[in-house]
Amino acid sequence: MANKSKPIVWGVRREGRTLWTRNAVKGVSVRGERRKRDGRIEWRRWDPTKSKVAAAILRTRAEQSSLLPTPGSTCLYLGASSGGTVSHIHDFVCGADNHHSGQLVAVEISPRMVRDLVKLSDRRPGLVPVLGDARKPEQIAAFIRGKANWIHQDLSIADQAETFVRMATSFLAPGGIGLLSLKAASERSSEGDDNSRFQKAEQILMNSDLVLEERIDLTGLEEQHVVFTCSSCT
Ligand SMILES: C[S@@+](CC[C@H](N)C(=O)[O-])C[C@H]1O[C@@H](n2cnc3c(N)ncnc32)[C@H](O)[C@@H]1O
């Protein structure tokens, strides 16, 4: 694997059109993904058709590492579902037995999904599942150790850009990076096509205190989706 693949950050490698993360729980797949050994290290396939973060990394025109949190950082994930993408972020932010001392707070409103997250966190120290509403900072503040270096929001709700600005304003550390995954169909604004909905969200980000870095089109990997990357300078 080492010969054919290229490291992006510690614990993340790119090989052709897919990504791999260094499995923090050897011998275990989270949602049936392929695993492979490379000496004493085990890698898990991070499928870009099932994870918008992985898709954005493959599609960005910026440095791929600039979209990812670094090992040991503090991360906030809004809309964690059952933890597919969360598990890959955990692989390199925390690592086995959280030897990087990272923290990944994963917020999800569905109790059924949170049950899966709790199970996942049993073997993944550093992963903190939170049953709560990701639009409400006060439901999250008690669980996160200070500000986040990295935020990803992936909520199937309307008004996602406004929510993202509010949450990033509350939690993103200076110099931190925020990713907003946006599905056109979830946006309330009915006038216009997908592109005008994305444009409206882009305008909201540009009018905020965040710095809009890039709009990444995921067509071909996740239809009707874009990922906006933003940074915080305050
Ligand atoms: C598209 S899925 C997320 C997929 C996940 N990010 C992944 O890559 O595996 C959206 C999730 O957001 C959750 N959600 C919707 N509204 C929410 C809210 N207000 N607060 C927290 N979670 C919410 C849904 O229950 C759903 O699990």
The ligand as an ORCA input file, in Angstrom:
! r2SCAN-3c Opt
* xyz 0 1
  C     -27.170     13.334      5.928
  S     -27.215     12.653      7.512
  C     -25.570     12.729      8.101
  C     -24.623     11.692      7.520
  C     -23.277     11.670      8.213
  N     -22.694     12.992      8.278
  C     -22.266     10.746      7.560
  O     -21.452     11.185      6.727
  O     -22.274      9.552      7.889
  C     -27.988     13.951      8.415
  C     -28.170     13.637      9.890
  O     -28.537     14.849     10.558
  C     -29.414     14.514     11.609
  N     -30.106     15.749     12.017
  C     -31.100     16.407     11.356
  N     -31.452     17.508     12.040
  C     -30.665     17.561     13.151
  C     -30.547     18.480     14.230
  N     -31.310     19.572     14.313
  N     -29.619     18.229     15.175
  C     -28.837     17.133     15.113
  N     -28.905     16.231     14.112
  C     -29.813     16.443     13.134
  C     -30.299     13.440     11.010
  O     -30.944     12.680     12.019
  C     -29.296     12.639     10.175
  O     -28.782     11.554     10.911
*
